[in-house]
Amino acid sequence: MARHTQADVVYVADRKLLSWCDAVPVFRHRARLTHALISSYGLLPKMRVVASEAASEEDVRQFHSQDYVEFLQKGVSEQEEERTQDEFGLGFDCPILDNLWGLVCGLAGGSLTAARELSSGRARIAVNWCGGWHHAQRDMASGFCYVNDIVLAVLQLRSVFPKVLYIDLDVHHGDGVESAFLFSPKVVTVSLHQWEAGFFPGTGARRTPGWAGEDSTPSTSPTKKASRTPNLCTCLRGGMLYPLCEVFLPDAVVCQCGGDALSRDPVGGGNLTLGAYTTCVTHVLNLAKPTLFLGGGGYNKANTAKLWTAITATLLQCPLPSEIPEHQFFSQYGPDFELEVTAGPQRSTNTQESLDQTLATVHGHIERLAERLGQ
């Protein structure tokens, strides 16, 4: 893996973008924690830091429906609250917030800014830890996601790069992104997630139909509860990523790095360490394509900040000391004040047989994709 210079890596962040990200109640303060930890390790001067430009109405309409955009723009009256919960997905996990339109444009703008740095050729790697809202659908909010910034970023990349590979490392299935490109031969989505009955969003079983109505896109690689580091790395590395890229030959890559598969996440069921993610990121970097790295889930906020800091350091090939530097949010990392996130004692419910079945299904998808592409 070639060493990246400051000119190669763009980091999208500014006070307004961090504020928009922190405005989503379940993730409050997480963006500031992450940015402060990255700064405390001295990583900001090693990248080109770029301020985010808010998305325009035209940008958002590239994916989201007219009705949904108009609803976001006009806001919600008390009389309309019950109807909008059913029609536009607002409710328990996507509460009605003040200035929803500003929030949507702000969050979408971060990932669009990053994608434009790649499509313009000004960078080879772009990072936006305030992005990764992968559940939002064309006409509704879902799973804490009011806008699908990932779809908008992929569409921006597609204006320059003919084929885009999307990789989702979140513990939850990237359903919004997958559904957006389900019938596109130019975008392949790969989601490594937990799939069990009753686990949100309830999609992403082993077999998912691909573009042109065929079971041909290797879109899912589900694992079971308490998945450990070797499970994820095996599925992504030899089992999926490289064989897929030999067939699909992507021109650019988008990687969502949701932190809720980490050990001790209160929502996810994973048991991963930072090393699982950074190993996967290293394999993505080995593809040597323009690549956009985004955030996502992560409900242990301190651990998620550790993760995205560790990934940032991996992108820069800059080893970090294990001791958390003293800074504004130092107290959030007690009692050990260590960067590492250790695996818990729970046993994985994955078996070798279940992993082999998943990989066999994925290989079948790749073979059919090759047939569809005439290879």
BATOR-197104 format. One record per residue (C-alpha): residue in one letter; x, y negated, z. Coordinates in steps of 0.05 Angstrom, whole numbers, padded with zeros to 5 digits, always signed. Example, Ala and Ser with C-alpha at 12.3 -4.5 7.8 and 13.67 -1.06 7.14 Angstrom:
A+00246+00090+00156/S+00273+00021+00143/
//
This chain:
M+00000+00000+00000/A+00030-00066-00022/R+00041-00120+00030/H-00008-00177+00022/T+00013-00250+00027/Q-00027-00308+00054/A-00050-00324-00017/D-00078-00254-00026/V-00125-00253+00034/V-00181-00303+00044/Y-00217-00307+00111/V-00284-00343+00108/A-00302-00378+00173/D-00322-00445+00200/R-00361-00471+00259/K-00427-00474+00222/L-00423-00403+00195/L-00405-00376+00265/S-00465-00414+00293/W-00512-00384+00242/C-00487-00314+00257/D-00493-00325+00332/A-00565-00351+00322/V-00589-00279+00311/P-00608-00263+00383/V-00582-00191+00387/F-00513-00214+00362/R-00507-00279+00402/H-00435-00299+00416/R-00406-00240+00376/A-00381-00283+00318/R-00346-00331+00365/L-00315-00273+00404/T-00288-00243+00339/H-00260-00308+00312/A-00228-00326+00378/L-00194-00258+00385/I-00167-00261+00313/S-00140-00330+00328/S-00110-00309+00395/Y-00069-00255+00359/G-00040-00308+00312/L-00072-00279+00249/L-00105-00342+00222/P-00040-00372+00194/K-00027-00307+00157/M-00090-00317+00115/R-00121-00372+00074/V-00180-00396+00116/V-00239-00421+00074/A-00301-00457+00097/S-00367-00426+00077/E-00414-00461+00028/A-00488-00448+00042/A-00527-00409-00010/S-00576-00446-00054/E-00647-00427-00068/E-00625-00402-00137/D-00572-00358-00103/V-00622-00326-00056/R-00672-00314-00112/Q-00622-00272-00148/F-00647-00215-00104/H-00703-00237-00058/S-00775-00245-00082/Q-00809-00311-00095/D-00861-00298-00040/Y-00808-00282+00012/V-00766-00343-00007/E-00827-00389-00003/F-00846-00360+00064/L-00777-00372+00092/Q-00777-00443+00066/K-00843-00465+00095/G-00835-00432+00163/V-00888-00396+00205/S-00947-00425+00242/E-00975-00391+00304/Q-01037-00371+00264/E-00994-00336+00213/E-00949-00297+00260/E-00989-00232+00259/R-00996-00231+00184/T-00923-00245+00171/Q-00901-00188+00216/D-00936-00140+00169/E-00922-00175+00104/F-00851-00199+00112/G-00821-00153+00165/L-00817-00202+00222/G-00829-00177+00292/F-00791-00139+00345/D-00723-00131+00311/C-00729-00193+00267/P-00761-00245+00312/I-00788-00310+00283/L-00733-00362+00292/D-00729-00436+00281/N-00704-00457+00212/L-00705-00387+00181/W-00689-00416+00113/G-00627-00450+00139/L-00606-00385+00173/V-00615-00345+00109/C-00577-00395+00066/G-00522-00400+00118/L-00511-00326+00126/A-00517-00311+00051/G-00468-00368+00037/G-00412-00336+00076/S-00411-00273+00034/L-00423-00311-00031/T-00364-00356-00015/A-00320-00295-00003/A-00344-00261-00067/R-00330-00324-00108/E-00259-00325-00082/L-00251-00255-00112/S-00288-00267-00177/S-00248-00330-00190/G-00183-00293-00181/R-00161-00337-00123/A-00156-00277-00077/R-00149-00201-00079/I-00181-00190-00010/A-00236-00231+00022/V-00263-00224+00092/N-00328-00248+00122/W-00343-00218+00190/C-00408-00258+00193/G-00435-00218+00134/G-00459-00146+00125/W-00535-00152+00134/H-00550-00088+00097/H-00622-00073+00117/A-00659-00133+00087/Q-00703-00114+00029/R-00722-00155-00032/D-00787-00179-00001/M-00778-00171+00074/A-00732-00174+00134/S-00711-00110+00169/G-00665-00085+00223/F-00641-00153+00249/C-00627-00173+00176/Y-00665-00233+00146/V-00625-00235+00081/N-00585-00183+00043/D-00520-00221+00034/I-00487-00158+00009/V-00532-00151-00051/L-00522-00224-00068/A-00446-00215-00062/V-00447-00154-00107/L-00487-00191-00159/Q-00436-00248-00157/L-00379-00198-00166/R-00416-00166-00224/S-00412-00232-00262/V-00338-00216-00271/F-00326-00144-00252/P-00365-00094-00294/K-00370-00039-00240/V-00373-00048-00165/L-00366+00005-00111/Y-00402-00007-00045/I-00378+00030+00018/D-00418+00026+00082/L-00385+00048+00148/D-00442+00026+00194/V-00474+00079+00237/H-00541+00062+00203/H-00557+00078+00131/G-00546+00018+00084/D-00617+00025+00057/G-00627-00046+00032/V-00565-00045-00011/E-00578+00025-00037/S-00650+00009-00057/A-00627-00054-00093/F-00580-00014-00138/L-00613+00054-00139/F-00624+00052-00214/S-00561+00015-00235/P-00504+00053-00270/K-00457-00006-00254/V-00461-00003-00178/V-00449+00059-00136/T-00466+00057-00062/V-00433+00103-00011/S-00461+00103+00060/L-00428+00142+00116/H-00479+00140+00170/Q-00515+00179+00224/W-00578+00213+00201/E-00625+00247+00250/A-00700+00247+00259/G-00724+00182+00289/F-00658+00145+00279/F-00665+00077+00245/P-00679+00065+00188/G-00703+00136+00176/T-00672+00140+00106/G-00606+00167+00080/A-00616+00242+00083/R-00566+00285+00047/R-00601+00282-00020/T-00622+00215-00049/P-00643+00203-00122/G-00595+00161-00162/W-00599+00115-00222/A-00643+00133-00281/G-00684+00177-00235/E-00629+00229-00230/D-00598+00258-00168/S-00532+00231-00192/T-00507+00174-00148/P-00465+00197-00088/S-00501+00148-00044/T-00502+00182+00023/S-00456+00222+00067/P-00495+00230+00132/T-00465+00257+00196/K-00496+00275+00262/K-00494+00244+00331/A-00428+00231+00367/S-00388+00237+00302/R-00314+00234+00317/T-00256+00203+00280/P-00236+00265+00239/N-00308+00273+00213/L-00310+00203+00183/C-00240+00204+00155/T-00249+00273+00123/C-00314+00253+00091/L-00287+00188+00062/R-00217+00208+00041/G-00208+00272+00001/G-00281+00291+00005/M-00310+00230-00028/L-00272+00166-00042/Y-00216+00187-00088/P-00257+00239-00128/L-00312+00188-00137/C-00265+00133-00161/E-00233+00180-00211/V-00301+00185-00243/F-00333+00117-00231/L-00269+00074-00240/P-00294+00013-00201/D-00268-00056-00218/A-00282-00085-00149/V-00302-00058-00080/V-00346-00083-00023/C-00336-00050+00045/Q-00385-00061+00102/C-00351-00047+00169/G-00408-00044+00219/G-00380-00030+00288/D-00438+00009+00317/A-00406+00077+00304/L-00353+00060+00355/S-00350+00097+00421/R-00394+00066+00475/D-00438+00026+00427/P-00506+00021+00462/V-00546+00029+00398/G-00504+00074+00353/G-00492+00148+00366/G-00420+00150+00342/N-00357+00164+00381/L-00305+00132+00336/T-00240+00097+00354/L-00211+00036+00320/G-00164+00084+00284/A-00221+00117+00247/Y-00242+00051+00216/T-00171+00026+00201/T-00154+00093+00168/C-00216+00086+00124/V-00198+00014+00108/T-00127+00036+00089/H-00157+00086+00039/V-00201+00031+00011/L-00140-00014+00003/N-00104+00042-00033/L-00153+00034-00090/A-00117-00032-00104/K-00180-00068-00128/P-00207-00136-00110/T-00243-00121-00045/L-00293-00156+00000/F-00296-00135+00073/L-00358-00152+00113/G-00384-00143+00184/G-00450-00110+00201/G-00477-00076+00264/G-00440-00073+00330/Y-00477-00082+00395/N-00419-00076+00443/K-00396-00145+00424/A-00326-00142+00455/N-00311-00075+00422/T-00337-00100+00355/A-00291-00161+00361/K-00234-00114+00375/L-00252-00073+00313/W-00255-00131+00265/T-00191-00159+00293/A-00157-00092+00283/I-00183-00087+00211/T-00159-00158+00197/A-00090-00139+00222/T-00092-00076+00178/L-00108-00119+00117/L-00048-00162+00134/Q-00004-00102+00152/C+00010-00137+00218/P+00015-00090+00278/L-00017-00117+00341/P+00005-00109+00414/S-00045-00069+00455/E-00052-00123+00508/I-00107-00173+00493/P-00077-00244+00492/E-00103-00293+00542/H-00153-00340+00509/Q-00222-00371+00519/F-00259-00304+00522/F-00205-00263+00556/S-00251-00242+00613/Q-00297-00206+00564/Y-00245-00151+00554/G-00238-00127+00625/P-00224-00086+00664/D-00166-00059+00622/F-00156-00118+00574/E-00131-00069+00521/L-00145-00072+00446/E-00158+00003+00438/V-00228+00033+00441/T-00221+00105+00466/A-00267+00162+00447/G-00317+00184+00499/P-00325+00255+00527/Q-00388+00272+00489/R-00383+00328+00439/S-00400+00317+00366/T-00462+00352+00341/N-00429+00359+00273/T-00406+00428+00255/Q-00357+00449+00202/E-00415+00479+00165/S-00457+00415+00165/L-00397+00374+00143/D-00382+00424+00087/Q-00454+00421+00064/T-00452+00345+00062/L-00387+00344+00022/A-00414+00398-00025/T-00475+00355-00039/V-00431+00294-00051/H-00387+00332-00099/G-00450+00353-00136/H-00470+00280-00141/I-00401+00263-00168/E-00404+00318-00221/R-00472+00294-00245/L-00447+00222-00246/A-00390+00245-00290/E-00439+00278-00337/R-00481+00215-00341/L-00419+00175-00357/G-00399+00224-00411/Q-00336+00248-00377/
//
